[in-house]
Amino acid sequence: MTTLTQKYCVACEAGTPPMSQEQAERMMEQVPGWELKDSTLTRRFRFKDFREAISFVNKVADLAEAEGHHPDIHISWNRVRLDLTTHAIKGLSENDFIMAAKVNEL
């Protein structure tokens, strides 16, 4: 069975329906630490200081560029919150779960 971290994000076609709440809830066990809120995957991270937080954000940015799927990033000194949703389809797609799983590996 292929894990999420072995997959790659693919561009969503126009008109692709977002993942149902039920589908999203079933996938949550594959992305520990993340929360499902209003068709968005959210996770908060805490670091020793601002420098560590920015270092993490830079790793997330590199991953996002490689995958072509970008989270919303919120930084507050030693805290980072990532929000993942697929804006093009106004909801969640497998891409969001792929990114969440890969962020967990960072």
BELFENMO-V351497 format. One record per residue. N is the residue number from 1. RES is the residue in three letters. PHI is phi as a letter, one per 30 degrees, with the letter a starting at -180 (NA if undefined). PSI is psi in whole degrees, 0 to 359 (none if undefined). D_CENTER is the distance of its C-alpha to the mean C-alpha in Angstrom with 1 decimal. Layout:
n: (N	N)
res: (RES	RES)
phi: (PHI	PHI)
psi: (PSI	PSI)
d_center: (D_CENTER	D_CENTER)
This chain:
n: (1	2	3	4	5	6	7	8	9	10	11	12	13	14	15	16	17	18	19	20	21	22	23	24	25	26	27	28	29	30	31	32	33	34	35	36	37	38	39	40	41	42	43	44	45	46	47	48	49	50	51	52	53	54	55	56	57	58	59	60	61	62	63	64	65	66	67	68	69	70	71	72	73	74	75	76	77	78	79	80	81	82	83	84	85	86	87	88	89	90	91	92	93	94	95	96	97	98	99	100	101	102	103	104	105	106)
res: (MET	THR	THR	LEU	THR	GLN	LYS	TYR	CYS	VAL	ALA	CYS	GLU	ALA	GLY	THR	PRO	PRO	MET	SER	GLN	GLU	GLN	ALA	GLU	ARG	MET	MET	GLU	GLN	VAL	PRO	GLY	TRP	GLU	LEU	LYS	ASP	SER	THR	LEU	THR	ARG	ARG	PHE	ARG	PHE	LYS	ASP	PHE	ARG	GLU	ALA	ILE	SER	PHE	VAL	ASN	LYS	VAL	ALA	ASP	LEU	ALA	GLU	ALA	GLU	GLY	HIS	HIS	PRO	ASP	ILE	HIS	ILE	SER	TRP	ASN	ARG	VAL	ARG	LEU	ASP	LEU	THR	THR	HIS	ALA	ILE	LYS	GLY	LEU	SER	GLU	ASN	ASP	PHE	ILE	MET	ALA	ALA	LYS	VAL	ASN	GLU	LEU)
phi: (NA	d	d	e	d	c	c	b	d	b	d	d	d	e	i	d	d	d	d	d	e	d	d	d	d	d	d	e	d	d	b	e	j	c	c	c	b	h	i	b	c	b	b	c	b	b	b	d	a	d	e	d	d	d	e	d	e	d	d	d	d	d	d	d	d	d	d	i	b	c	d	d	c	b	c	b	h	c	b	b	b	c	b	c	a	c	e	d	c	h	l	d	b	e	e	d	d	d	d	d	d	d	d	e	d	d)
psi: (131	129	164	324	347	353	169	147	141	145	137	137	148	137	356	128	146	162	142	160	319	315	315	316	324	329	347	329	342	353	69	143	343	152	150	116	116	57	31	138	130	140	140	141	146	138	171	319	183	318	316	322	315	323	315	314	320	323	319	319	318	316	315	319	318	324	343	29	117	127	161	131	128	124	133	97	267	15	143	135	130	135	128	127	158	99	324	332	5	47	195	146	172	330	321	320	325	312	317	316	319	325	321	332	341	none)
d_center: (21.1	18.2	15.1	11.5	11.8	14.9	13.5	12.5	10.9	13.8	14.8	15.4	19.1	20.5	21.4	18.8	18.4	15.1	14.4	16.8	16.2	18.0	16.0	12.7	14.7	15.9	12.6	11.7	14.0	12.0	9.2	11.7	11.2	8.6	10.5	10.9	12.6	14.1	11.9	8.7	6.3	7.4	8.3	11.3	12.8	16.5	18.4	22.2	22.4	21.2	21.6	19.3	16.6	17.0	17.2	13.7	12.4	14.5	13.0	9.4	11.3	13.2	10.4	9.0	12.7	13.4	10.9	11.8	8.4	7.8	5.9	8.7	10.0	12.9	15.3	18.4	20.6	19.3	16.3	12.7	10.4	6.8	6.3	4.2	7.3	9.6	12.3	14.9	15.2	14.6	12.4	9.9	10.3	9.9	7.9	4.8	6.0	7.1	4.3	3.7	7.4	8.1	6.9	9.1	11.8	12.1)
